[in-house]
């Protein structure tokens, strides 16, 4: 697989991860749904936010909301 295909796969995984976080309302629930660690969920969300240049989620200790 070429680098471009890997980048597209990472982007798609990132978008799927953001959707899972929004649908479940938490990083923990999204990680369980997707079968990945909370750290990887957080990384994917941060990567998508960096790529878009905007913050997608407001995070608080016990709350998560779309911007």
N, C-alpha and C positions, 0 to 999 in steps of 0.2 A: 504494500500500500504506500502510495506517495505521501509526501508531507502535506499537500493540499487536501487529500482525502482524510488524513488524520486530523487536520484542523477543522474540517467540516464535521467530522464525527464528534470532536470535542465540543464544537459549537452546538450541535444537536443534543448531545448529552447535557450540556449546560442549560439549554432551553427546557428540556424535559425535566431537569432538576428544579428549575425555577417554578415551573408549572406544578410539580409535585409539592413543593414547599407552600405555594399559595393554596392549593386545593386542600392540603392536610392541615395547614395553619401552623406548622412547626417544622424545624429542621430535623428533630428526632423522628417524628412520624414519617417525614419524607425519606429519611435514611432507611427506615424499616421497610417502607413500600418499595424503594428502589434496590434494596439489598446492598447498600454501601455505607461506609462510615459517616458519622456526622461531620467529621473534618473534610471529607471529600465533597459532601453536599455544600458545605460552607465555601470551599474552594471554587466549585462550579458556579455558585451564585455570584461570588466576587468576580470571577472571570467574565461572566456575562455582563455584570455591571460595568466593569472596566472596558470591555469591548464596546459597549453602547455609550459609555461616558456619562452615565446617569445612575443614581441610586434607585433601585427598584423596590426595595423593602426598607421600612423603618423597623429597626429591631430594638426591643427593650427586654429586660430580664424575663418577663412572663408574657410578652405580647409581640405580635408580628403583624404588620399592616403594609399594604401596598402604598406606594407613594402617590 
